[in-house]
């Protein structure tokens, strides 16, 4: 028998969440963001399940090649663009669309000897201050791209810094600044502003293309809304089993460091899952799990391959199922206990954890 830990990936939930993005922005085309191995869900599984998306976005050329070799034919956008002139041959070979965010990249395009012209996405920095042309640079950048023989079509995009907080006024400012910059410069291009939070919370940002990311995987893009209120479905069920159940006496400690002390004689379960699998090592005692569908709590430190759980309120035996997060236990809730975000939980799932498609 193999180790019981697995990540069950619901294809129907992925497709449902994609449809929720379309429902929110029915006039927009969809760029499904599947970087970081599909946010830890397995990029190929995700791409094939989302085969009605109009385009995909990834972070690296290697990710894009992975998709092309898996038979994905939609446009693929490289969110960090390219890094040197040698990359351009790969972009050409695999028909990839780079994000252009610096004058350095424009210089590479201008100096390259190519017989091929790219579709590019010019990134305008409206307040994230990470990648992109400042509003002062945008006119020059657009003019140079427009005149560059290596550029066929120019799209324009930006990225929000605070859209997860719907009360933060900076998102409205970013939307307005982007639109004003496009108008002032005279940019004739299709546009993309909205990430998951923009799609669900800021209709003014929908534009020609939307870029759903975290919402596709059934986690909330907002600090104060849960997935049920957003009509999203969890895609990953991280599930395992109890591999040991034992009684531990009052006053005895559980786990490394002896930090958790049994307040009474009690049953303690051991689950096959630990930080070597991507479960957050810093998750504290009290972090919820589901044992046989019943709420239980993590106790003691997370080990590399195991966690220990309090079974005082559960009828449970060796071999019984344990849900670490998923249907009935949102990843957002686990992330809150671990003082992180669902993005990190998903992305940290280790390669040794099998991804199993659930159709």
Secondary structure, 3 states (H helix, E strand, C coil): CCCCCEEEEEHHHHHHHHHHHHHHCCCCEEEEECHHHHHCCCHHHHHHHCCCCCEEEECCHHHHHHHHHCCCCCEEEECCCCCCCCHHHHHHHCCEEEEECCHHHHHHHHHCCCCCCEEEEEEECCCCCCCCECCCCHHHHHHHHHHCCCEEEEEEECCCCCCCCCCCCHHHHHHHHHHHHHHHHCCCCCEECCCHHHHHHCHHHCCCEECCCHHHHCCCCCCCCCCCCCCCCCCEEEEEEEEEEEEECCCCEECHHHCEECCCCEEEEEEECCHHHCCCCCCCCCCEEEECCEEEEEECCCCCCEEEEECCCCCCCCCCEEEEEECCECHHHHHHHCCCCHHHHHHCCCCCCEEEEEC
